[in-house]
């Protein structure tokens, strides 16, 4: 398994902290993931979503994860 990269692209939308991430695949592609956190301390919740499409570049996977995180946060 390959290391998950955060790339320091965290941002906030309302009460949510969005962290798009990527992970290299064995076939040379990249997976997109996003962590969405809310709350503090013992009352915090962290949702992590791992998306199905594989991307040719880390940048494309990161862009997709960011867009999905934004869409999720705006839909709440």
Secondary structure as GFF3:
##gff-version 3
##sequence-region A 1 76
A	DSSP	beta_strand	4	5	.	.	.	ID=ss1
A	DSSP	beta_strand	11	13	.	.	.	ID=ss2
A	DSSP	beta_strand	16	24	.	.	.	ID=ss3
A	DSSP	beta_strand	30	38	.	.	.	ID=ss4
A	DSSP	three_ten_helix	41	43	.	.	.	ID=ss5
A	DSSP	beta_strand	45	55	.	.	.	ID=ss6
A	DSSP	alpha_helix	58	74	.	.	.	ID=ss7
###
